[in-house]
Amino acid sequence: MKRVVSIVCSLCVALFVSLGMYAQQKTLHDFVVKRIDGEDFNLSSLKGKKVLVVNVASRCGLTPQYTQLQQLYDAYRERGFVIVAFPANNFMGQEPGTNEEIAAFCSSTYAVTFPLMAKISVKGNDMAPVYRWLTEKEQNGKEDAPVRWNFQKYMIDEEGHLVRVLVPNDKDFVSKITEWLETR
């Protein structure tokens, strides 16, 4: 009987280790999303780059962060950095526009040139799969990091793994991202 219990315990441990490894094996690069123009964007095209994923909104008190994000993108894109922005209307209706309206706003008001994706949901039952991965430890292998508000930032390494999450109102986000980008 002890032998049977031992075998069962060993199988349970192996199963849990396998499940943990599976969660860690899934990366940002496993997802295909829609660009704001409706075309597919395969996130595997970002292999080898540091990526900042951020949910954005046009009518939020934090919307001026577009300026700082664009400055970061301009300063580091030639060094393998990309920002991937996902408009979302999950917080007090602060991103009500269509994809076309959002693209026009970002271009004309903030001269955004980093990739904008199609509007998605970043929380709730209709949460986009990429955000389910970003926010759930079970999927990303790192931490539970539900989206608190617009402009939450997810730092992703060159292999597509979640490294760190910065809350939306972190006043020091630029220096934290810069420090991360400057490390190899």
C-alpha positions in Angstrom: 0.0 0.0 0.0 2.9 2.4 0.8 4.3 1.7 -2.6 1.0 2.6 -4.3 0.8 5.8 -2.3 4.3 6.7 -3.2 3.7 6.1 -6.9 0.5 8.2 -6.8 2.3 11.0 -5.0 5.2 10.9 -7.5 2.7 11.1 -10.4 0.9 14.1 -8.7 4.2 15.9 -8.3 5.1 15.2 -12.0 1.7 16.5 -13.1 2.0 19.7 -11.1 5.6 20.3 -12.4 4.4 19.7 -16.0 1.5 22.1 -15.6 3.9 24.7 -14.2 6.3 24.2 -17.0 3.5 24.5 -19.5 2.4 27.9 -18.1 6.0 29.1 -18.2 6.5 27.9 -21.8 3.6 30.0 -23.1 4.9 33.5 -24.0 3.7 36.7 -25.5 5.0 35.4 -28.8 2.2 32.8 -28.9 -0.5 35.3 -29.6 -1.9 36.9 -32.8 -3.8 40.1 -32.3 -5.5 42.6 -34.6 -3.8 45.9 -35.4 -5.9 49.0 -35.3 -6.3 48.8 -39.1 -7.9 45.3 -38.7 -4.9 43.3 -40.0 -3.4 40.4 -38.0 -0.3 41.2 -36.0 1.7 38.1 -35.0 3.4 38.9 -31.7 6.1 36.3 -32.6 7.4 39.0 -34.9 8.7 40.7 -31.7 11.1 37.8 -30.7 14.4 39.3 -29.7 12.9 42.6 -28.7 12.0 44.1 -25.3 8.3 44.9 -25.4 6.1 47.2 -23.3 2.4 46.2 -23.5 0.1 49.0 -22.3 -3.7 49.4 -22.3 -4.6 52.9 -23.4 -7.6 55.3 -23.4 -8.1 58.6 -25.1 -10.3 60.3 -22.4 -8.4 59.4 -19.3 -6.5 61.7 -16.9 -3.4 59.5 -17.7 -3.8 60.0 -21.5 -0.8 62.5 -21.6 1.4 59.5 -20.9 1.3 59.0 -24.6 3.9 61.7 -24.8 6.3 59.9 -22.5 5.6 56.6 -24.2 6.4 58.0 -27.6 9.6 59.6 -26.3 10.7 56.2 -24.9 9.8 54.5 -28.2 11.8 57.1 -30.2 14.8 56.8 -27.9 15.0 53.0 -27.8 13.3 51.5 -30.9 16.6 51.3 -32.8 17.9 49.2 -29.9 15.2 46.6 -30.1 12.4 48.1 -28.1 8.7 48.2 -29.1 5.6 49.4 -27.4 2.4 47.6 -28.2 -0.7 49.6 -27.2 -4.2 48.1 -26.8 -7.0 50.7 -26.6 -9.7 49.5 -24.1 -13.0 50.9 -22.9 -13.1 49.0 -19.6 -12.7 52.0 -17.2 -15.6 54.5 -17.0 -16.0 54.6 -20.8 -12.8 56.4 -21.4 -12.1 54.9 -24.8 -15.5 55.1 -26.5 -14.2 55.7 -30.1 -13.9 53.4 -33.0 -10.6 52.1 -34.1 -10.4 54.7 -36.8 -11.2 57.5 -34.3 -8.6 56.2 -31.9 -5.9 56.0 -34.6 -6.7 59.5 -35.7 -6.6 60.9 -32.1 -3.3 59.2 -31.3 -1.7 60.4 -34.5 -2.9 64.0 -34.5 -2.8 64.7 -30.7 0.3 62.7 -29.6 2.1 61.9 -32.9 2.1 58.2 -31.9 4.1 55.9 -34.1 4.4 52.8 -32.0 2.1 50.0 -32.9 -1.6 50.5 -32.0 -3.8 47.4 -31.8 -7.5 47.1 -32.3 -9.7 48.0 -29.3 -10.1 45.1 -26.9 -11.3 44.2 -23.4 -8.6 44.0 -20.8 -10.8 42.6 -17.9 -14.0 40.7 -17.4 -15.6 37.8 -19.1 -14.7 39.2 -22.6 -11.0 39.7 -21.7 -8.8 39.3 -24.7 -6.6 36.1 -24.6 -3.3 38.1 -24.6 -4.5 40.0 -21.5 -5.6 36.8 -19.8 -2.0 35.7 -20.3 -0.6 39.0 -19.0 -2.8 39.1 -15.9 -2.9 35.5 -14.7 0.0 33.8 -13.0 -1.4 30.4 -14.1 -0.8 31.5 -17.7 2.2 33.8 -17.6 4.2 31.8 -14.9 5.2 34.9 -13.1 2.4 36.8 -11.2 -1.3 37.7 -11.1 -1.4 41.3 -12.3 -5.0 42.3 -13.1 -5.4 45.6 -14.9 -6.1 48.3 -12.4 -6.8 51.2 -14.8 -5.8 52.6 -18.2 -2.1 52.8 -18.9 -1.0 49.7 -16.9 2.4 48.6 -18.3 3.7 45.1 -18.8 7.4 44.7 -19.4 8.2 41.6 -21.6 11.7 40.3 -22.2 13.2 39.3 -25.6 12.0 35.7 -25.2 8.4 36.8 -24.6 8.3 36.4 -20.8 6.6 38.7 -18.4 9.3 40.6 -16.4 7.5 43.3 -14.4 4.2 45.2 -14.2 4.0 48.9 -13.6 0.8 50.3 -12.2 -0.9 53.1 -14.3 -0.2 56.0 -12.0 3.4 55.2 -11.3 5.0 58.6 -11.6 8.5 57.1 -12.0 7.5 54.7 -14.9 9.9 56.3 -17.4 13.0 55.9 -15.3 12.0 52.3 -14.4 11.5 51.4 -18.0 14.7 53.2 -19.0 16.6 51.3 -16.4 15.2 48.0 -17.7 16.0 48.9 -21.3 19.6 49.8 -20.4 20.3 46.4 -18.7 21.3 43.5 -20.9 
